[in-house]
Amino acid sequence: MSQAISTKPPGGMRDFLAADVARRRFVIGTVQRVYESFGFVPLETPTIENLTTLLGKYGPEGDQLLYRILHRREKLTRALEGDAVTELDLADEGLRYDLTVPLARVVANYRNLPAFYKRYAIQPVWRADRPAKGRFREFYQCDVDVTGTKSLVADAEVCGAVSKVLLELGFADFKVHVNHRELLRALVAAAGIDAAREGLALIALDKLDKVGRDGVVAEFEQKGLGADKATKLLEQLEAARADGALARLASGELGAAFVPGAQELQELFAAAAAGPAASHLVFDPTLARGLSYYTGPIFEITCAGLSGSMGGGGRYDNLIGMFGKQQIPAVGFSLGLERVLLVMEERGMFGDLGVGPEVLLCRFADVAPAAAIAAASALRAQGLRVEVFADTPQLGKQLTYASNLGAPFAAILGAAEVAAGTIALKNLITGEQQTVPLADAARLVRA
């Protein structure tokens, strides 16, 4: 007996029906419009990247979440013939994990790009992660990046672009948390953590908002970093959060190692003061960002009522140089489409997005199909969304279908209407019906 085939998508993947697609298009359209208003130009990269492009860019935990593709025929043939070929040998390509590493590859590959390349990308990425609320294995990122400059104006601009998107969508209660990797490294070193184990410490610290203080201490202990060092680090970070602490760190009062990172943060706050992000930027010394390629300021967006972040980013001045001989500075910010949609749906922030037909065209059996399609074409030419009821059951069944569909109007076509060049428009909300010239139908529907 054959096994029943599941009709559900794989875990962490989703189908998007009409209303879902309309909401996604609305948000993506807003993102695209705002990003382009900041001078960013679009870029799209392949779904599949070489594993050599992806590996070693995200840290050990990130590498474990990469989807590897096993498809090379000659390698599979060797495995079937008994050659000692491991699964990792079979895979030399993978699904893209984010949009930043592909950008770095592109910048290293194309020599004719602008010296200061401002690009945006809105594409899906894949991570072999455990699905949870608002966390999926396939999801869209909406990225803005600037390459070719170390100026913190670029950092302020990407923060401003993402903030402007959220403001345009109707958000007001979001925060853009800001920290600096060099400042954080100095604080990690001051807690007695060896530089060689800094990466492990930052990965553990990055989970602070998910597992809490005790969870971070436990992970330090598990990784052999020492619970006492975790406690000391967390105490130092909490002290750095106090009012005026950033200025004291920047002045050198608390140690010379903290000065470069703290001063750059002050410069970033000053540059962003006149932009859309100004009232939303907050210094957060506990912000770590787990990806290993960050080198300077790092960012993360939080919103009231949402566990986790709506997006993040930072400066990655050494990443592009991993693909070529020349080091090219860069900074970027990624907005998570799924997280934005989740909050907007929960808060009822979507208005009428125009999903489905405005008019269902019904006809009697004595009306030829060509006449119905001609009438529908005339209505569509007036800017209406029109569906033609394909069959000709009793009119009552057609009107019931129109109501169930959510169409506000039914356009009824009989032989008399065809001959006169008119249409009977029935308002399915009020029940009112009137016959009007076909050319005037849109005006009545819009009214």
Secondary structure as GFF3:
##gff-version 3
##sequence-region A 1 447
A	DSSP	alpha_helix	18	37	.	.	.	ID=ss1
A	DSSP	beta_strand	41	42	.	.	.	ID=ss2
A	DSSP	beta_strand	48	50	.	.	.	ID=ss3
A	DSSP	alpha_helix	51	54	.	.	.	ID=ss4
A	DSSP	alpha_helix	59	64	.	.	.	ID=ss5
A	DSSP	beta_strand	68	69	.	.	.	ID=ss6
A	DSSP	alpha_helix	73	80	.	.	.	ID=ss7
A	DSSP	alpha_helix	87	90	.	.	.	ID=ss8
A	DSSP	beta_strand	93	95	.	.	.	ID=ss9
A	DSSP	alpha_helix	100	109	.	.	.	ID=ss10
A	DSSP	beta_strand	117	126	.	.	.	ID=ss11
A	DSSP	beta_strand	138	147	.	.	.	ID=ss12
A	DSSP	alpha_helix	152	169	.	.	.	ID=ss13
A	DSSP	beta_strand	174	180	.	.	.	ID=ss14
A	DSSP	alpha_helix	181	190	.	.	.	ID=ss15
A	DSSP	three_ten_helix	195	197	.	.	.	ID=ss16
A	DSSP	alpha_helix	198	205	.	.	.	ID=ss17
A	DSSP	alpha_helix	208	222	.	.	.	ID=ss18
A	DSSP	alpha_helix	227	240	.	.	.	ID=ss19
A	DSSP	alpha_helix	245	251	.	.	.	ID=ss20
A	DSSP	three_ten_helix	256	258	.	.	.	ID=ss21
A	DSSP	alpha_helix	259	272	.	.	.	ID=ss22
A	DSSP	three_ten_helix	278	280	.	.	.	ID=ss23
A	DSSP	beta_strand	281	283	.	.	.	ID=ss24
A	DSSP	beta_strand	297	303	.	.	.	ID=ss25
A	DSSP	beta_strand	311	315	.	.	.	ID=ss26
A	DSSP	three_ten_helix	320	323	.	.	.	ID=ss27
A	DSSP	beta_strand	330	336	.	.	.	ID=ss28
A	DSSP	alpha_helix	337	347	.	.	.	ID=ss29
A	DSSP	beta_strand	359	363	.	.	.	ID=ss30
A	DSSP	alpha_helix	369	381	.	.	.	ID=ss31
A	DSSP	beta_strand	386	388	.	.	.	ID=ss32
A	DSSP	alpha_helix	395	405	.	.	.	ID=ss33
A	DSSP	beta_strand	409	413	.	.	.	ID=ss34
A	DSSP	alpha_helix	415	420	.	.	.	ID=ss35
A	DSSP	beta_strand	422	427	.	.	.	ID=ss36
A	DSSP	beta_strand	433	437	.	.	.	ID=ss37
A	DSSP	three_ten_helix	438	440	.	.	.	ID=ss38
A	DSSP	alpha_helix	441	446	.	.	.	ID=ss39
###
